[in-house]
């Protein structure tokens, strides 16, 4: 594919500063790009490479000036970069239709405009809408609904009665609707509590590889519109995640926790059950959340603290060896003073 700088700018609402007729055929990193490649600069530490890059065009934020370079000025270079990647490198899922090597039970409903690849299994009562793509090894249980243009990559498993919206992307190894971790008298009888609820995943959600979403004990586990979840995340029974929330890898969310809209959660965060995290909160990586987090709060650590308090604690950790040396010296001084006072008292008697 080839497009002129002018055409590219029109696609992303940018303004050209330089030769708008140069043809661009690919998108490459700033230190590898050539005359027919486009690159971008969003992080300030890469601005020093503007002068040396060989790129034919560079996506830059407003206010950027670099003589002798062809710049496309956009409000958000990284977002524009993502739009252009989708145009220059579109995903090809292969021809539509149902492979003769797929297993589709007779009372399942599969749109002729869907793609179902070899060794996929679609159970009775399931409904697959047009444009959906089902890769090899996918298991779709009874009465599951899969919306239009949703993509289920290899070896995704969706248990019965789950609802998957439109334009959802589930990467390989995702499990939707497994039993929640519900046991009475844990550590003793470990009596299993049947998990009879479901899972609802709304439109435009993306779940990374090997992420798991448990069914509700009663009711549903609910992931709302445009939530983005990284690899290896555990979402327990009856959790609700508000729209536009982003969750990084290796986070674990315990049962019945409610997460608000547009929350940002870093990697390796642990969240206890039955609490609420308010809209627009931001949680630093490796935090332990043990109580409600108010809307808009930014913080981190274990236990969870506001950002200001957390930074004080983290900066203090660096000084612990120094504090220890000073404390040991003070203890020694106090012991010497006590010994001197004791000796003086003995001499007086």
Steps between C-alpha positions, in 0.01 A plus 500: 500500500620850418353832607629855471572703812207720403264199487627374834449839664143510368427156649604603852407869499862619499681798354803458270815700548730408209467314171148355497555307176752247636359147476495283814486120476562383858524600867827436682685594822666841501854357491423258213269703275599597144378753246179309423421419864294684757591515869378689805624682810282512811752452783718810560817291539484412128481858377880507467467244218285728284808652340665165422211277392479408134119481506307653213235627744474536877188527715565769761301701757414870453789740550763265357748664262767314305642659183544280194263229633149419384278527803136403545374695799222331698360546849592143607780340293471162673127472433552606136779242472255232612242607242758483222633160610149362456489646147849392384490161675138379504430169675418220254286228656470304177188411299156507657299185547487191718784250465384143434736403782318715756246336732171691504201341670188500287295745705780759527450814291803617304481789255621413147705821524694370801835318488525170687834323463595133532459325834285773652206364700167682514239349731122484472310824547807715435459799268788639292429830324632626165862600475600298807827304470545172688855361491604133535455337837236745622227347718163678513258354752123465493292813449801730465448817296791645297441842345585645160869536402623342823828304474572193713860391455625142531404295806259748655239327717157651565278317745122471460261798512772765464425812298778652286433834330605652168860566392636316805852353475587200716861389464623142520438312821228729635240316709158657546247364747700253705384436856573769755710409804209433732539256790337482842722433804821568304799314634272246670207343312557702179136446404447617143239772446343447155570789264179546301532858373646623171742739331417803288770668291389818326606650166863587413657315794845343452640231732865393483634145476421260787275745679208340687153631582297291746123465482288653774394291794158653440443782254787588271860606471487808278774662292363817350565678169854569378682345797855392411667223702858376463628139514472275807233692688254323735150647524295318764127431536254791499766762433377806309750705296382838372541619143837623366695350791853370427664216698864389460641147521496266802233693688256301712152629584311315772130424499221761504735797464362795307741701285382830358536666162835602346704347783868426426652202686870415471652153481511249788231678700306292752146608587298345784135414460184699572652848463448787256751695292363835386493648150830634359713356782862409417679214678876453474654163414547236773250666734283313749148640520328409828224762526286731285683745274325835449427631151795683344754383759855431380721280713687178557674270744399232749303610692360738238587866561443825316772585251652763731513264798620210283790708362604594854503134604692392189761775541543400866581141403812617320625657824437194718868390511597852608221507759609161631860614547385813684262299718771251592733790590228660715428171677871462575516855637196442720649174631826681580311778681295248697814310596668826612193602706489154663870514585466849646213384721701204621800723585277731702373213709 
